[in-house]
């Protein structure tokens, strides 16, 4: 048996642990030969592949990034003006591959489903720091990102406290606010603003004013995809060649500008950015990635082609790629963490009475 492996989309801490697990498990359970495509689907298009043997993936579980490289700018369904899926499938056949394991987010899964439709057997491994893949309660990379956010909040708090300021921390999370929610909760912030709940500026200012009078400082955690009621997303730039052309960023500074005239204390914003994605994965992410990599090898061994590894109710399972590709798991308004946060005094920037 010969299996291809690739990592697609933005990187996430834990990808190397997942690559290690899937490769070792395929070698040990299936006696497979494993080939790794470089830079995700771009490697399939540009015919860049390398052998992954036991040694190549040994000692990498603790490393950040991805051994194989990745890109979030390329899809074989539309590359240099046309659909290249048939070419990619022909290349995989030329390599003698029985199938390909693709690790990535909802975009990578949608492409995997398309390639499956063109006759290439595919298995998916969910990965994203955003924790927004359908049928996956916890994706690896998320725990590391949340830990970075919590640490940043801790650091911002001591300086905010000293100066009596309103400190805003902007996190990643385009469509789903899981990182801001759990990072903000872990850091005990006062206001958490999510893409799922448009914020009311007066409600946010009211929290800050109340704290100005008592505690003197306020901590706010805002996801990059959050927006005010009736407002729009804060787009940093448009990148022509990316799959998601609008690059978000700067909503923290926008909120700073909106809040400042309404408050006595100074308002300061910090954008955390790629620090959330880089560096060593936490132990929990390494374990999760190992579990998912091993589950993908199991799907290959049992002929579970066309499936993505899922994680629901603490149990590993699988779901058709076609069902999860392109679907985003956002924060539901009735999620227990929201209720828990509200009870402990957190505001989600909602106007009183709605
Ligand atoms: O998909 C993960 C993610 O971290 C998003 O939250 C964020 O908008 C995006 O990646 C940033 O990607 P890039 O590295 O291309 O700026």
Boltz pocket constraint, residues with backbone or C-beta under 6 A from the ligand:
constraints:
  - pocket:
      binder: B
      contacts: [[A, 10], [A, 72], [A, 105], [A, 128], [A, 129], [A, 130], [A, 172], [A, 173], [A, 174], [A, 224], [A, 247], [A, 248], [A, 277]]
      max_distance: 6.0
